[in-house]
């Protein structure tokens, strides 16, 4: 009896922490992330756009080192401004599920998206920006609630789809000039895949009762 009570108490404490501290930690993390993108763009302008060289030029072996840095570099303040709000909101929602889990999702999406851009983008292009990660976070949030069978996750996914679904579909259209729909598509697919790869399983209630 005492073992079961201790397990239940620990589970309740974890849930209480997730409701309060996780929200504050997620908010601080994403505010810092977005602030970093703006600081990098300021540095890019001051340096005469030297950071633009960290974008990905397809199928050039030396460009593979830019797969990760490219997700943090933008081509002008308008570019970083367009990505700031969706990255802030979608990143915050994804980080509520746990920082380590969020870090794993972001790492998977950034690497997969960068490699996808390197492989399939048109020759002679230079691709950079956080939009691939944004599409990945959208895909992750869209399906993770269904994958884990969590009502709140499903609700969050439906809300995200209602707010950003139209913009996501538009970003996948290959007719837009100056937009890497390839990066958007790969990011989206990577985010959906991440929902399956890092899915959480509900605790076994029978195991708790027997503890």
Secondary structure, DSSP 8 states (H G I E B T S, - for coil): -HHHHHHHHHHHHHHHHHHHHHHHHHHHHHHHHHHHHHHHHHHHHHTTSGGGGGSB-TT-GGGGGGTTGGGG--SSHHHHHHHHHHHHHHHHHHHTT-HHHHHHHHHHHHHHHHHHHHHHS-TT--B-SSHHHHHHHHHHHHHHHHHHT-HHHHHHHHHHHHHHHHHHHHHT-TT-TT--HHHHHHHHHHHHHHHHHT------HHHHHH-
